[in-house]
Amino acid sequence: MTSSPLTMTCMMLILMLTTFALYFFPHPLILIVIGFIPFALWGVVNFSFYIVLAFVVFSFFRIHEVFPFLEPLKLPLLLALAAIFIIFLRATISKNLHPYWCPQFTYLFLFFILVTIAIPFASNVAVAVKSWSGTYSKIILMTFIIAWMMRKEIHFITASRVFIFAGACVGLVALFNKFNNIGLVEGTRVTIGRNIGSLLGDPNDLALVLLYPMAFSIATFLEKSLSKFERLFSFTTFCILLYAILATQSRGGLLGFLAVVSLFAYNRVKSKVLLFSGGAISVMILFIVAGISERSSGGAAEEGIDESAMGRLYAWEAAWNMALDNPIIGVGISNFYYNYFEYSPHWDGMNHAVHSTWFGVLAESGFVGLTLFVSLIVSTLLMSLKMLKTVNDEHHTPGIRVALNAAPAGIIGFIISGTFLTQGFIWAIYLQVALVIALNRYLNSKKGVNATEKQ
């Protein structure tokens, strides 16, 4: 009986590691530790998707910053190393990664290449390199890997449940901080980990992270075939996420929430007059409940167009000027802030963030980059809406129906909230792109199986 290449490689690695360890650390306990390595490798190979998913969850939801006691464990780094090892094993030795291509990957790859080419021409090359190597390149790599690795129904079910649970954890910590006046911005806006420089230390970014699992919680609650416990947990998470988003007082977050809810309502409410009138009333109620008028920036105390809105308009004007001056490759990834002084006619003594996904991508990757980025999102949205039309297919299981309902809602929420939140080069949209591509691939494979069975 012949051994597989993966088995032979693992045996050689273990033998070399044993020899090396015993030579430098001649202690009997070393043999016990090494004895567990085959089991660890077996777990890594057989649960590879879940390790990659864990890395994505820690990176996007910033779990180690939400719960600082996890920080010393360096879990994101360990999961990243494990994910890289998995990719290497599955791509070169076991050869079961099964890569494929689609139009969305073309837009994504071209956009990534453009962003990469622009790095040497950025005004602050060090910042561009750090952003590209530290975060963005990993996001793009994982977008491909997640899409290629999500092949089974259990993968979509697990991803949905993990997103909901992670969202509940982040939401609960946000509410805890709100009730205890921890890390509040402007005295009223909730944040997480602001004292340690967390991404969630900005209320707008926190609202974005809270918004992503919203679609999954709604889709799960509305799926009547699921257990009462799962639906109850999803509804509870929905309430937590809603109150936490309200606590951020982020207008982009609130509009994104309304967009997500609106898609579910549009497909279920027959009277469109009732839907739109109810939606208009809901907008006013949410902005009142969120206390937007109480914000020190963008509140009712500011006459005319408030300071927050004017700041965005000035930033968008600066972004437009950057794109006009650098139409092909932009000013470089993460370089908007450092170019603000040069391109804004309204200098107030400090640089500002762009506070818009679309203008941010326009400024940092030019008109070509924005075209590719929008093409990626539009094509992904159209694909998700096409799949949504099959949601009542009798072959779909409850878990797949949850993913089908959540996918377009999440993208629409991103599109609306992206007008006010800077999300062009972070996890949210790329995670959704990977999910939609994988889901489409899964449905196509099921069609092939069903067609074969009918024959």
N, C-alpha and C positions, 0 to 999 in steps of 0.2 A: 504494500500500500504506500503510495507516494504522499509526501507531505506538501502542503500548500506553501507558496512563497512566503506568506505572512507568518506561518508557523516556524519555518526555517529561520527567517530573519529574527523573530522574537527569541528563538533559542540561542542564536548567535549573540544577540545583544545581552541576554541574561548571562551567558557564559563569560563574555568579555567583562561585564560589569562585576561579576563574582570574582574573577581573577584580579581585577583592578582594586576592588574593595578590600579583599583579603591581603593584598600586598601592602597597602598603605594603612589599613585598619585591621590588623589581625585579631579579631575578637569574635567569639562564637555567635554573638547577637546579630552580627552582620549577615550570617547565613539565614537567620529567621526573617530578617527584614527583606532580604532578597527573595526568600521563599514566597513572599506576598506579591512580588512583582508580576508573575503570570496572571494572578487574579485581577490585579489592577489593570493590566493590559487587556484582559478579557472584558472587563467592565468598560474601558475606554472605547474598545472596538464595537461592542454590542450596544452601548448606550451613547453613541457618538452624537446623535442629533440632540439629545438632552443636555449634553455638555456644551454644545454650541449655543443652544437656546439659553442656558444659564448664563453664558458669557454675554449674550445680547441683553438679557434682562438686567444684569448687574450694570452694564454699560449705559443702557438707556434710562432705566429707572433709578440709577445711582443708589442701589440698595445699601452699599457699604457706607454711603454718606447719610442716608436716611437713618441708619442704625450704626452710629460711629464705633460701637464696640466691635464691629466686624472689620474695621480698618486694619488693625494689626495683622489679620490673617492674610492680607493681600490677595483676596479671592479673585478680583478682576484679572490680576496678573497671572495667577495660577490657571484660571479658566482660559485665558488667552493662549498660554503656552500649551495647554491641553488641546485647545481647538486647532492650533497650528499643527500639533503632532497628529491629530486625527485626520486633518486634511492631507498631510503628507502620506500617512498610511493608506488612506482610501484612494488617493490619486496615483500612487506609485507602486504599492505592494499588493494590497488586496484588489485594487482596480475596480471598486464598486461604487465610485462616486457618481458615475453616469452623467457627465456634463451634457447640456444641450443649449441651444441658442433660440432666441426669439427677438422680434423687433424692439421690445423694451430693453433688452440687453444691449442692442446696438446703440440706442440713444444714451443709455447709461455709460457704456464704454467710451463713446466719443466725448461725452461730457467730462468724464474722468480724465481722459487724455488731454483735453483742452485745459482743465484746471492744473494738470501736472506741468504742461508746457509753459504755463504762465508764471510758474514759481520763480524762475531766474530773473524775470522782468518785473517782479513785484517791487514796490518801493521799500518795503521792509521784508527782505528775503528770509530773515531769521524767523519772523512770525509765520510766514507762509509755510516754510519747511516744517516748523513745529506743528502747525495745524494739520498739514498733510500727513506727516509721518505719525503723529501722535493719535489722531482720530480719524481723519477722512479716509485714508487708504484702508484702514481696518473696516470701516463701514462699508465701503464698496466691495471689498473682498468678501465680507460676511453676507452681503446682499446676494452675491452669486452662490455662495455656499449654502445659505438657508434655502434658496429657491431649488437648488439641486438636491438637497438632502430631505426636504419635506415631500415624501412620496406616499405616505400611508395615512389612513384616516385618523389613526391615533395621534399622529404628529399634529394635525390641525386641532384636534380636541385638546391635547395637552397645551399647545400654544395659547389657545383661547383661555383656558383655565388659569394658566400661569400669568397671563396679562391681567386678568381680572383680579387675581390674588395680589399681584404686585401693586396694582393700582389702589386696591383697598389699603395696603400697608402704607403707601405714600400718602394717601388721603387722610388716614387716621393720624399720622404724625403731623401733617399740615394743620389739622383741626386742633391737635394737642398744642401746637405752637401758637395757634390763634387764641385759644382760650387762656393760655398762660403768658401771652405777650412776649413770646420768644422770637427774636429775629424779624420783627415787623419792620417793613419799609414804609416810610411816611406816616408811621404811627398806626396804620390800619391794614396794610397789605401783608399777607402771610408769606413766609419763605421757609426753606429748610436748609440747614447747613450753611447759612450765610457767614457765620464766624470762621468756617474752615475753607471758604472760597468755593463752595459747591456750585455746580451748574444750577441747582435748584434754589440757590440764593437769590435768584432773580424771579419775582412773582410771575412775569410773563412766561419764562421758561418752565416754571413749575406748573402753570396752567396748561401748557402744551403737554407735559408728561401726564398730567391728570386726564387730559382730553382723550389720549390715545385708547385707554382701556374702556372708555365710555361706550363705544360702539359695541364692543364684545359683551359688556354687561347687559345692555338693552336687548341685543339679539338673543342672548341666553335666557333672559327673563321671558321674552315673548315666545320662546320655543316650548310649546305645551307638552311635547313628548318627553322632555327631560324630567328628572326627579324633582319633587317639591323642594327638597333641600337645596339643590343646585340653583333652582330658580329664585328661591328666597335669598340665598347668598348673593346672587347677581343683583337682585333688586336692592339689597342692603348696600352693596358696593356702589350701585348707581347713586343712591342717596348720599353716601360718603363723598363720592367724586363731585357731585353737584354742589354740596355745601363747601367743599374744599376749593372748587373753582370760584365760587362766589367770594370766598375769603381772600383770593388773590386779587380781586377787583380788577381783573384783566379784561379789557373790552374785547380783545382778540379771542381770549379764552371763552367768554360768554357767547360771542358770535359763532365760534366753532361748535360749542355745545348746541346752540340752536340749530345749526346746520345738520349736525348728526341726528338730532331728534326729529327734525323736519323730514328727512328722508324716510325714516320709519313711519312717521305719521302720514306722509303723502301716499305710501303704499297701502295704508290701512283705513284711512278716513275717506269715505265716499264723497262727502260734500266738501268741495274745494273752497267754497265761500266760507264755510265754517272753519276750515283749516287755516286759511289765510287771515281771517279776522281773529281767530284764536291765537295765531302766531304773533300778530301785531301786539295784542294785549300782553302776551307772554314776554315779549321783548321789554316792554315798559316795566312790567312787574319785576323781572329779573334784574334790570339795571337799578331799580329802586331797592330791592332786597340786598343786592351786592354792595350798596352804599357807594356807587361810583361818584355821586355828588359830594361825598365826604372826603374824597381823595384830595390831598394837598396839591397834586398836579392833576389837572384834568377834572377838577371838581366844580361844583356849582358856584364857588366863590370867584371863579375866573370869568370875566365878562367876555362876550363874543366868542371867537374861536379860542378855546382854552390853550394854556401853555403847552400841555402834552400834545394836543393835536398840531399846534404850530411847530413844535419840535420835530414831529414826524414829517410834516410838509417840507421843512428846511432840509431834513435828512434825505428825503426822496429827491429833492432838487439837487442836492450834492451828488447823489447816486447817478442821476441822469447826466450830470456834467462829467462824472468819471467815465461813464459809458461812451459819451460823445468823444472824449479825449482818448479812450482806449477801446474802440468798438469791437475789436477781434478777440482779445484775451482778457480785457478788464484790468483792474489794478492788482489782482491776485487774491487768493483765498485769505480770509480774515484780515484783509488790508483796508477795508472801508474806514474803520475807526481811525487809522493812522494817516488817511488821506483827507479826512474831513476838512481840516483847516485850509488845504489847498483848493478845494472845490466848492465850499459853501460860502455864499455871499452874506451869510448871517452868522458871523463869528461872535460867540458870547463868552469867549475865554476858555472853552473846553471842547474836546472832541465828543461826538455822540455816536451811539449805535444807530443802525438804519431802521430797525423796527419794522421790517417788511421783508418777507422771503423773496418776493419778486424783484424789488429794487435792490436787495442785497445780492442776489444772483446776477442781476444786470450789471451792477457796479464791479463785482469781483470776477466776473467771467465774460463780460461784454454782451453784445447783442447775439453773437453766435451761441454763447453759453446759455443765455436765457431761452433761445429758440429750442435748443436741445433739451433743456430742463423742462420746459412747458410741454414739449412733444412727449417726453417720458411720462409726465403726469397725466396728460390727456389720453394717451393711448392706454395707460393702465386703468384709468377711470372707465373708459369705454369698454375695456375687456371685463371689468368687474360688473358693470351694468348689464352687459350681455349675459354673463353667468347668472346674474340675479334673476333674469327672466325664467331660468330653469329651476328656481328654488322649490317649486311645488312638484318637481319630478318625483315619481314614486320610488325611484332608485336611490334618492338621497337620504342619508341617515340624519338624525337630529344634529350630530356634531358638524356635519358638512353644511347643513342649512344655517347653523350659527355663523360659520365662516363666510358663507355666501351673503348673508344679510349684513354682516359687520364690515366686509371689505369695502364696498362703495361708500358706506356711511363714513368710515374713517378717512377715506380720501377726500370726500366732500368737506368734511370738517377741517382737514388740513388746508384745502384750497381757500376756504373762507377765513380761517384764523391766520393763514399765512399772510394776509394783507397787513396784519398788525404785529405778527410775531416773526422773529428771524429764525427760520428753520431749514434753510437751503442746504446746509452742510452738516446737519446732525441727523440722528438716527430715524426720526419719525417717518418721513416719506419713504425712505429706502427700505425700512422694515415692511411697510405696506406694499411696496412694489414687489418685494420678494414673496410675500404671502399670496398676492394675486397671481403672480406667474406660476407659483407652485400649485395653487388651487386649480388654475386652468389646465395645467399639465395633468393633474390628478383626474380631473373630469374627462379629459380627452382619453386617458388610458382606460377609464371605466367604460366609456362609450365603446372602445374597441373590444373590451371583454364582453359587454352586453351584446354587441353585434355578433360576436363569435358564438355566444351561447344560443342566440336565436337561430343561427344557422344549424 
